[in-house]
Amino acid sequence: MLGSERPPDALGDYTGFLMNWCAVRSRGTFARELEAIGLRPPQFAVLSVIDAEPGLTQQALVSATGIDPSTMVQMVDSLEAAGWAERRPHDSDRRKRALHLTAAGEAILGRAREAAAHVGEVAFAPLDADERRQLHGLLRKLAGLD
């Protein structure tokens, strides 16, 4: 359970350690929640990016996610085999393939997003709504998104 452990007090003064400790706990819980619906976290990331940018190329997906190109080929193949994504002819370059979610992909992504929301509720339960917004904003800023 997410809230049942604490890091060592001796490491509590190190922000980077605390961020990593919280991330590791959350990531493990999220992976277990996704496993229950037949997904892994990298698949969630890829499905999310395809959903946000339908029609992007596999090369653009590699750039967006940081997943190794050879791993991405296998990833997209597995998503296609599961019926969650499909490669279509690219609108402007016949040599490229555009990636799109299928209806089944949209459905599994919806279930995965529910799992992500649940894990977030548990992970951030000690924070009130204002603190959650502030933390989210600070993390977006650190990540270069704002």
WOKAVEN-V981680 format. One record per helix or strand of 3 or more residues. SS is the DSSP state (a for helix, b for strand). FROM is the first residue (numbers start at 1). LEN is the number of residues. If there is no record, write none. Layout:
{{SS/FROM/LEN} {SS/FROM/LEN}}
//
This chain:
{{a/2/3} {a/9/3} {a/15/21} {a/41/12} {a/58/8} {a/69/13} {b/85/5} {b/97/5} {a/103/21} {a/129/14}}
//
